[in-house]
Amino acid sequence: MKISCLMGTYGRHAMASESLSCFLDQDYEDKELILINQHPVPLVFDHPQVKIYNVDPNELTTLQAIRRRGLELATGEYVLFWDDDDLMLPNHLSTYARFYDNKLVWKPFEVFMSSGNTNYTVLSSTMEATHLINREFALSIPIDTHDCDDHSLFGEIANILKVERLSHDDLTYIYRWATHSYHLSGAYGAKTMEERIALSRETCKDTGEGQPMIHYDMYEKRWKHLIEKLPERFNPDKFESFKKKITDHFGI
C-alpha cells in the first residue's frame, strides 16, 4: 500500500525541515512526500521519495486548495496530511498501515501534544493530519464550502470514520503548539479567510535564504527530550517499551 504524505508550507524552512526529516526517518518504504511551497523563495531537496512544487504565493492560498493540489499530484492509494509544524515518530506510517483495516478513513484514538517543544501530554485525536484517507474518496469530497481550517470537512465524514483505540506505545503523532508561528489552519486570531492568510504569513519568515532543506538528526533534536520523562497521561507501564522503540530505530 503506497501512502502519499501531503505538506503545504510558507516561510518555515527549519520547521518544515523537521517534518521532512520525520518523513525520511519512517520505517515504512512505500511512501512519497508531496511538498507544496507557497513562499517566493523556492525550497530544494534531492531525494527520490520527495517531490517539491514551488508555486506562486497567490495561486494557492487556502489550506483546502493546497491539499486539493496535493491530492491531485499524489500517486498513492492512501494519503496523509503531513503538516509542516507537527512531528511524526519513525513508526508513524507503518503503524497506520498495520491498523487501517481497508477503511476509507482511519485515525488513531490518541496522540501526543507538545507545548513549546518542552512539555508533552496525551490527548484524544481531533487533528485533521492524523487521518489516513483513501485518495479517491478524498478527491470525491467537495471543497468549495469549507474554510481553511478543515474542521467542517472532517465533520462531514465523521459518520464513516473508524476510530481505532491503539495502545499508548503506538502513539506516533505529535501535535505542536506555541511554536511562535502560525500554520494556516491555526490562524484563529483573524475573522476572515483573507485575514487568516495574512496573519499566518506574517509570522512565517524563515525562508532558509534559498538553501536546501535539512535532514536533521531527530533523535538529538526532539526524541531524546521526549523520552527523558513520562509524558502527562501516558501509561507508565508502557513507557519503557515506547522508549525502546525509538532508541532501537536510531541504534542508540
ABEGO torsion letter per residue (X at the ends): XBBBBBBBBBGBAAAAAAAAAAAAABABABBBBBBBBABABBBBBBBAABBBBBBBAAABABAAAAAAAAAAABABABBBBBBAABBBBAAAAAAAAAAAGGBABBBBABBBBBBGGABBBBBBBABAAABBBBAAAAAABBAAABBAAGAAAAAAAAAABBBBBBBAAABABBBBBGAGBBBAAABAABABAAAAAAAAAAABABAGGGBBBBBBBAAAAAAAAAAABBBBGBBAAAAAAAAAAAAAAAGX
